[in-house]
Amino acid sequence: MKKGFTLVELLVAVLIMTLLITMAVPMYEKTIEKSRGAEARALLKKMGDSKLRMLDAMGQDSFSSSNIPSSFTANSLDVQTPGTLSGQGASATLRTDAFTYRFFPSSNPNWICCSRNEGDTAGVSFWFDNTGDLGGAFWCTGGEDKCAVYGMKSTNDFVCN
């Protein structure tokens, strides 16, 4: 009696493995994208908290075009970022592989946003406002199907420019 597997047995095993991988890859990609979204929202919150600490140090409730310190740059934020913030005065930008973050010191309300750079959810934006009655609200814009990937509902049509 010979030992080993027949060609039919090997083909069935390969077929089963192919089916399992075909089902697992989309779930894996969706999990990775959700993780990216959670990471983006966490960084937005950190940037917003840093902005409030700057305002507290200045004795202000919000930035306006008249009270932004002339020395303010995006790097004035006391938050670690995965890249270098650029910009001075009215806006600052941080670009990572996954998202582009925008920080608007003089905006009212004090919004910070980021937009997805690429992939199936390119153009989706997250907005964060940690002041006023909202007290740390997040919004997702860019369409119901794209926001659903991140477990959020699309709230409006703002674009993070």
NUSE-358407 format. One record per residue (C-alpha): residue in three letters; x, y, z. Coordinates in steps of 0.001 Angstrom, whole numbers, padded with zeros to 6 digits, always signed. Example, Ala and Ser with C-alpha at 12.3 -4.5 7.8 and 13.67 -1.06 7.14 Angstrom:
<romars>
ALA+012300-004500+007800;SER+013670-001060+007140;
</romars>
This chain:
<romars>
MET+000000+000000+000000;LYS+001387+003409-001028;LYS+001477+006340+001391;GLY+000608+009930+000416;PHE-002217+012006-000964;THR-004023+011633-004240;LEU-004245+014485-006711;VAL-007977+014856-005979;GLU-007297+015201-002226;LEU-004666+017870-002852;LEU-006974+019802-005190;VAL-009812+019723-002647;ALA-007455+020994+000074;VAL-006221+023820-002172;LEU-009812+024717-003100;ILE-010843+024916+000570;MET-007829+027087+001413;THR-008610+029407-001531;LEU-012217+029832-000395;LEU-011149+030613+003187;ILE-008595+033192+002059;THR-011084+034777-000349;MET-013537+035287+002508;ALA-010934+036471+005044;VAL-009172+039187+003004;PRO-012152+041614+002764;MET-012828+041261+006497;TYR-009153+041933+007229;GLU-009119+045033+005013;LYS-012281+046355+006693;THR-010723+045829+010132;ILE-007559+047657+009078;GLU-009591+050595+007725;LYS-011611+050820+010955;SER-008340+050895+012869;ARG-007057+053742+010692;GLY-010245+055683+011367;ALA-009950+055166+015122;GLU-006333+056312+015008;ALA-007316+059430+013028;ARG-010066+060325+015507;ALA-007669+059833+018436;LEU-005145+062222+016857;LEU-007895+064770+016149;LYS-008887+064651+019815;LYS-005270+065107+020934;MET-004864+068101+018612;GLY-008121+069598+019891;ASP-007076+069154+023517;SER-003711+070759+022731;LYS-005508+073701+021142;LEU-007589+074165+024318;ARG-004465+074051+026484;MET-002952+076809+024338;LEU-006100+078904+024741;ASP-006128+078344+028514;ALA-002511+079496+028721;MET-003494+082655+026816;GLY-006619+083242+028932;GLN-008843+083049+025819;ASP-012029+081154+024958;SER-011223+080806+021279;PHE-008729+081885+018687;SER-009639+084675+016347;SER-007664+086395+013649;SER-006770+089085+016209;ASN-005470+086869+019027;ILE-003409+084222+017214;PRO+000115+084718+018523;SER+002446+085898+015769;SER+004802+083109+016798;PHE+002092+080451+016427;THR+002987+077594+014141;ALA+001488+074170+013869;ASN+004435+072856+015845;SER+003286+074996+018789;LEU+000895+072169+019612;ASP+002108+070004+022478;VAL+001135+066762+020762;GLN+003242+064061+019147;THR+002296+063620+015502;PRO+003333+060958+012995;GLY+004806+063647+010770;THR+005660+067326+010762;LEU+002899+069872+010889;SER+003269+072669+008394;GLY+001611+076053+008187;GLN+001441+079211+010205;GLY-001285+081611+011235;ALA-004781+080664+010071;SER-004209+076976+009292;ALA-001883+074051+009747;THR-001619+070772+007837;LEU-000294+067331+008683;ARG-000111+064730+005927;THR+000327+061058+006712;ASP+000021+058048+004419;ALA-003627+057547+005327;PHE-005006+061010+006203;THR-004441+064719+005767;TYR-005197+066638+008981;ARG-006167+070313+009022;PHE-006085+072516+012069;PHE-007778+075911+011890;PRO-006710+078087+014845;SER-009070+080941+014032;SER-012120+078890+013088;ASN-015237+079291+015145;PRO-016351+076849+016353;ASN-012936+075335+017009;TRP-012992+072549+014471;ILE-010194+070218+013473;CYS-010643+067821+010580;CYS-008930+065136+008547;SER-009612+063588+005138;ARG-008815+060102+003890;ASN-006166+060335+001169;GLU-006663+057142-000814;GLY-008433+053834-001099;ASP-012125+053001-001281;THR-012932+055615+001348;ALA-010900+058455-000191;GLY-012540+061794+000506;VAL-014266+060785+003725;SER-013675+063399+006420;PHE-013771+063327+010205;TRP-014529+066527+012102;PHE-013941+067154+015790;ASP-015132+070010+017996;ASN-014163+069859+021657;THR-015695+073146+022726;GLY-019132+074545+023432;ASP-022268+072506+023990;LEU-021005+069628+021851;GLY-018182+068752+024265;GLY-016113+066463+022074;ALA-018346+065650+019146;PHE-017150+063772+016062;TRP-018752+063939+012637;CYS-018160+061889+009531;THR-018817+063351+006096;GLY-018448+061927+002637;GLY-021453+059673+002189;GLU-023319+056994+004121;ASP-021475+054063+002531;LYS-017995+055493+003235;CYS-018800+056561+006808;ALA-020381+053161+007505;VAL-016959+051554+006971;TYR-015832+053439+010109;GLY-019001+052617+012050;MET-020327+056184+011784;LYS-023223+057922+010089;SER-022656+060650+007524;THR-023901+063884+009048;ASN-023440+066534+006373;ASP-021556+067499+003243;PHE-018651+069514+004677;VAL-015308+068881+003037;CYS-012083+069188+005004;ASN-010144+071692+002878;
</romars>
